[in-house]
Amino acid sequence: MGIYEFNILSERDKYDTVSTQGQFVDTIAEDRTKYVLYAISYFWVEVQYDALNNKIIGISSFVAGKSLNRYSNVLKSI
């Protein structure tokens, strides 16, 4: 699956795809939000959680950029 196919999925299907095909990379906490990074094929998926309420508040996919920079220390060791 490529990033374009992923992006046209419904929100529920995106979460299902991440849980079945995604490879966990790392979690970063900033204030009330946890950011969880997964790798799928040749792109990244970040799931955002409200840590206080333990609820998913967003999902995004990308190949590079500001969101990926948040994990730069982690990715150097991979």
Stockholm file with secondary structure:
# STOCKHOLM 1.0

chainA/1-78         MGIYEFNILSERDKYDTVSTQGQFVDTIAEDRTKYVLYAISYFWVEVQYDALNNKIIGISSFVAGKSLNRYSNVLKSI
#=GR chainA/1-78 SS CCHHHHHTSCHHHHHHHHHHHCEEEEEEEETTEEEEEEEETTEEEEEEEETTTTEEEEEEEESSSHHHHTTHHHHHTC
#=GC SS_cons        CCHHHHHTSCHHHHHHHHHHHCEEEEEEEETTEEEEEEEETTEEEEEEEETTTTEEEEEEEESSSHHHHTTHHHHHTC
//
